[in-house]
Amino acid sequence: MAELVDLVNRVISWARPGEQLEAFASWDRELDARVYDGAIEYLTQAESSGLGVRVVQGGRQGFAYAGTLEESVLREVLQEARDNLSFATPDEFVGLCKPDGVLPVPLELWSDEVTSMATQEKVDLALGLEKAIKSGDPRISKVESSNYADVAWEAALSSTAGITVTSRGTGAYLSAYAIAEDGQDLRTGGGYSVGRSPGVLSVDEAARDTVVRATQLLGAQKPPSGKVVAVLDPRVSASVLSIIAGTLSGDAVEKGRSLFVGRLGEVVADTRVNLIEDPTNPLAYLASSFDGEGLACRKVNLIENGVLMGYLYDSYSARRAGKDSTASASRAGFASTPGVGFRAISLTPGNKSQDEIVSSIDRGLLVTSISGVHSGVNPISGDFSVGAEGIMIENGQLTRAVKEATIASSIQKMLLSIVDLGRDVEWLPGPSAGVAMAISDMSMSGA
Amino acid sequence: MIDQELVGDTIAYARGRGADFVELFAEDKFGLGVGFDDGKVEELSSGRDRGVGVRVINGDTIGYGYTSDFSRDSLFKAAEAASAIARSAIATKAVPVDFAGHLEGPDPRETTHPVAGIPKADKVALATQADQVARQEGSEIVQVSVGYADSHRSILVANSDGLWATDSQVRTRFMVSCVALGDTGMQTGFEVAAKTTGFDLFEDVDVAELARRAAQRAIAKLSARPAPVGVMPVVIKGGSGGILFHEACGHGLEADHIVKGSSVYANRLGDQVASKLVTLVDDGTVGREWGTMGIDDEGHPSRRNVLIEDGVLVDYMWDSVRANKQGRSSSGNGRRQSYKHLPMVRMTNTYILGGNDRAEDIIADTDHGVYVAKLGGGQVNTATGDFVFGMVEAYLIENGQISAPLRDANLIGNGPEVLGYIDRVADDFSTTPGTCGKDGQQVPVGCGQPTLRVTRVTVGGTSGG
């Protein structure tokens, strides 16, 4: 870590008069193993690192990167960033992020176990998972893949605007994808268990998840078309929350690319909707003390009792909007500049279990997976149409399994049509937490 | 890029651990991007990513290590990491390799304007021009974003069989995205041009025309009505509709899914899997198309492979790992996103070949249905064959005429079923570039097809039903 800090500090020390510099360097070590039929299919182990440099001068910015921290390239990267700057259009809101005095919430995101546990033990977790799935249900015909992966990373950010932060973390991921057959039908399902260290992973939980998801839709049919109440299970609701959070990006709002432009203070959702972003929650998969520009992460209220309270800002979009940054800058890696993002979106839970929600619905669809989110959801027009699989709900009972259907509505209408929220919050491997969610008046297209 | 003796020593070292096969993949990639948004050149971003990956294969097990450092120490360390799966824990003795078979990537795509030689200002000027043209299309256009990106990727593949193969892949991409505002809210229009070539992309592509099309699409959609619900005939215009086949059958014909039995097309060679009108090829050699390359990322020359001929399944797509298992040769479909990734079976340019019909006759003969002028993207489950694809420009067909524009929606179907429902294929073949994601790796691919009709597809709208 000290090496990364030294390196970014050295780069920003080369700033010329009148020039602002920001340097970001990261290192990571990954292990990725897949097993098949009781043996290793592949095992990848490697370390990598990189540097990204942003230069700001006269309302213009330039950026350059290199996938190495070799001493000889550091000045080249800076020079390239300077050259790139000269082509940008001056913009009074462009600038580096300044410290805002908010103290970081300390989070322990690192576990030594990721680096200390023997590779064989990690591979054994994937082998154990494959075995547990095969013996979990006689209808499981194949485990297409069983995987163990982990990562340890460190990053340092320093700027001439007075920011110097470091962060590090680890993550471990156990997952599988299986095929179930019952003689007539074939269905697939994937399951996982995630954590910050291999020791907290549960082979049984990942196996159960995989087996249930692969087998529960055997015999599925195309449903008749019609209006339904869609009950999104937590995994599906987390994807939908991520779409909604994307429309609340201050950058999208400032550039007129959100259906929520100019709607602060308006009712945009059912009154039971309380949507927050809080990366300081240690349960969040992407929890973080700092954002991509080095500000302390903080809790942001986005929707309160159905009323739109705010947007997510990085320093640029905040300056444009005349607001403060919500510390929502995120970086995809060393090779790109930070932009508005989110790490830990969640809804305040309701008070029913998913089963209780299902039993209160006359005609609905319990949606267990969706597909085509990138092709069928337009966050600007608000149109929402995705492939869906799940189980029909008839008179409060789960009845027939359903495949090859779509569910459609619009993002705005869906928010206003939330009729129930589950009480169990599931922190999933992504930027949003899942909570069972019932949405009325969705169009289901099938046979 | 890297000294041959050092490559030989690294491979010899890993072979000394008892490996059946060792491969070294080196990559050096320069990239530049221009981001134009909100009426401004927001940012130029450029960089270089280079590194070496060492792959070790023993029986059915693969070990992989990589490094961004080209020093002997780092290469040996990567070879050591890759050898973790090897039979013997320590190196016994180095097994030397003789690079007898040199293979230069055949370069049919000679580029007259390598991207590195073009001033950045010229690239910026194109983006500025596209923004201006798009905004002039109508006062409804309230936002425009333009992206220019180029890359120059040099690769070397050397292996313990003595292969030494190199290729140089230059790619250029230009995209325009518009937002139109009207009484019904906002709508979007997107256009992209991308080829495996340098700045001469713009000899074939008029950025003003691209910008106009994106803006017109966004404006036209302001009067769009909700897409219908239910099963109906769909006529898909030539070009971006190729995505349908990329999803409906392309992924299912990748041999990694086949050898594991996780594809609906496994054990179906020789079967009629599609309408007789369907001939599907995957061809990495076509002109300067987006999925074209001299060699694949395992060092095999790219090829033209016929997969489905007149509806009969004739072959799958192969990388060397899967091909070796079946005692056959690779079809040149082993690709990887970068030196940090293992190669796997991927498509290149995947085309449905043209038929004899005329597009206007197909529309005129369709009483009621949907005409899809542009598809956005899709997703497939290869084991069940169920797939979705999104329409981003579509119209109702009423009494054989294209009528009202429709809002975006997904369509859903089952690959083998949809291939059987194709009853008309036109003669107006055209292609479109795309980015294909599989197992977390992104690679550039081409899609292509002529206008055709599928008699039964489920349209996932909100109107009726």
Interface residues (C-beta under 8 A of the other chain):
Chain A: Y36 A39 I40 E41 Y42 L43 T44 Q45 A46 E47 S48 S49 G50 G52 Q61 G62 F63 A64 Y65 A66 G67 T68 E70 V73 V77 E80 D83 N84 L85 F87 A88 T89 D91 T119 K142 E144 I179 L186 R187 T188 K222 S225 G226 K255 G256 R257 L259 A335 S336 T337 S371 G372 H374 S375 G376 N378 I380 S381 G382 D383 S385 V386 G387 K403 E404 A405 T406 I407 A408 S409 S410 S443 M444 S445 G446 A447
Chain B: V34 D37 D38 G39 K40 V41 E42 E43 L44 S45 S46 G47 R48 D49 R50 G51 D60 T61 I62 G63 Y64 G65 Y66 T67 S68 D69 A78 A81 A82 A84 I85 K120 A121 V124 V142 Q143 V179 L181 G185 M186 Q187 T188 K221 A227 V229 G230 V231 K260 G261 S262 K340 L342 L375 G376 G377 G378 Q379 N381 A383 T384 D386 F387 V388 F389 G390 R407 D408 A409 N410 L411 I412 G413 N414 T458 V459 G460 G461 T462 S463 G465
